[in-house]
Amino acid sequence: MAVAANRVAPTGRGPGRPATHDRPEVPVTTAYPPPPPPPARGRDRTTLWGVLGIVLGLICCGILGIIFGYLSLRDARRNGQSPVLGYLAIVFGVINIIGGSILRLTGNYPFWNND
């Protein structure tokens, strides 16, 4: 029985061998910065400002809806959250202002007494 002590594993590409090193390795020259730390808990008021803006923009004060919508957008950008509530608050605030102006100009505003 012969012992194959001097046998070396075949290298390169041959039948049945996958091509694993066809491309030269490119060293990574730029390191990515570490991710930012997560936002502090309890300081995120994105949802609060958004909901306040939507409610106030729909019910009574369009300008407050726009202001709270802006605050919601600002906090959403800072905390990496969705700015949808802020956009809705701004849109509803603008609709309230435009709708109220049209109703006042046509004389159909329910709380406006022209007597």
C-alpha positions as CSV (number, residue, x, y, z in Angstrom):
1,M,0.0,0.0,0.0
2,A,1.5,3.3,-1.1
3,V,1.2,6.4,1.0
4,A,0.7,9.6,-0.9
5,A,2.6,11.9,1.3
6,N,3.8,14.3,-1.4
7,R,0.5,14.9,-3.1
8,V,-0.6,18.5,-3.4
9,A,-4.2,19.5,-4.0
10,P,-4.7,20.6,-7.6
11,T,-5.0,24.4,-8.0
12,G,-6.6,26.5,-10.8
13,R,-9.7,26.0,-12.7
14,G,-10.6,22.6,-14.0
15,P,-13.6,20.5,-14.6
16,G,-15.8,20.4,-11.6
17,R,-14.0,23.3,-9.8
18,P,-15.8,26.6,-9.3
19,A,-14.1,29.8,-10.4
20,T,-13.7,31.6,-7.1
21,H,-10.7,33.8,-7.8
22,D,-11.3,35.1,-11.4
23,R,-11.2,38.8,-10.3
24,P,-8.3,40.3,-8.5
25,E,-9.1,41.4,-5.0
26,V,-9.6,45.1,-4.5
27,P,-8.7,46.5,-1.1
28,V,-11.3,48.7,0.6
29,T,-9.7,52.1,0.9
30,T,-12.6,54.0,2.5
31,A,-14.0,53.1,5.9
32,Y,-17.6,53.8,6.6
33,P,-18.3,55.9,9.6
34,P,-20.1,54.2,12.5
35,P,-23.9,54.6,12.5
36,P,-25.3,57.4,14.6
37,P,-26.5,56.6,18.0
38,P,-30.2,56.0,18.4
39,P,-32.3,58.9,19.4
40,A,-32.9,59.4,23.1
41,R,-36.2,58.0,24.3
42,G,-38.8,60.4,25.4
43,R,-37.6,63.3,23.3
44,D,-39.4,62.2,20.1
45,R,-42.5,64.2,19.6
46,T,-43.0,63.6,15.9
47,T,-46.4,61.9,16.4
48,L,-47.6,64.4,19.0
49,W,-46.9,67.4,16.7
50,G,-48.4,65.6,13.7
51,V,-51.6,64.6,15.4
52,L,-52.0,68.0,17.0
53,G,-51.5,69.7,13.6
54,I,-54.1,67.4,11.9
55,V,-56.7,67.9,14.6
56,L,-56.3,71.7,14.9
57,G,-55.9,72.1,11.1
58,L,-59.2,70.2,10.5
59,I,-61.3,71.6,13.3
60,C,-60.4,75.2,14.2
61,C,-57.1,76.9,13.4
62,G,-55.4,76.4,10.1
63,I,-52.4,78.3,11.1
64,L,-51.8,76.2,14.1
65,G,-52.1,73.1,11.9
66,I,-49.4,74.5,9.7
67,I,-47.1,75.3,12.6
68,F,-47.5,71.9,14.3
69,G,-47.1,70.2,10.9
70,Y,-43.7,72.0,10.5
71,L,-42.7,70.9,14.0
72,S,-43.6,67.3,13.1
73,L,-41.5,67.5,9.9
74,R,-38.6,68.9,11.7
75,D,-38.6,66.1,14.4
76,A,-39.2,63.4,11.7
77,R,-36.0,64.5,9.9
78,R,-34.0,64.6,13.1
79,N,-35.1,61.2,14.2
80,G,-35.3,59.4,10.9
81,Q,-39.0,58.8,11.0
82,S,-41.8,59.1,8.4
83,P,-42.9,62.7,7.8
84,V,-46.4,61.8,6.6
85,L,-48.2,63.2,9.7
86,G,-46.4,66.6,9.2
87,Y,-47.4,66.8,5.6
88,L,-51.0,65.9,6.4
89,A,-51.1,68.6,9.1
90,I,-49.8,71.2,6.7
91,V,-52.2,70.2,4.0
92,F,-55.2,70.3,6.3
93,G,-54.2,73.6,7.7
94,V,-54.0,75.1,4.3
95,I,-57.3,73.6,3.3
96,N,-58.9,75.1,6.5
97,I,-57.5,78.5,5.7
98,I,-58.6,78.4,2.0
99,G,-62.0,76.9,2.9
100,G,-62.7,79.4,5.7
101,S,-61.7,82.3,3.4
102,I,-64.1,81.1,0.6
103,L,-66.9,80.7,3.1
104,R,-66.4,84.1,4.5
105,L,-66.2,85.8,1.1
106,T,-69.4,84.1,0.0
107,G,-71.2,84.9,3.2
108,N,-71.9,81.3,4.1
109,Y,-69.6,81.0,7.1
110,P,-71.7,79.6,9.9
111,F,-70.3,81.7,12.7
112,W,-70.0,85.0,10.8
113,N,-72.9,87.4,11.5
114,N,-73.4,90.0,8.8
115,D,-76.2,91.9,10.6
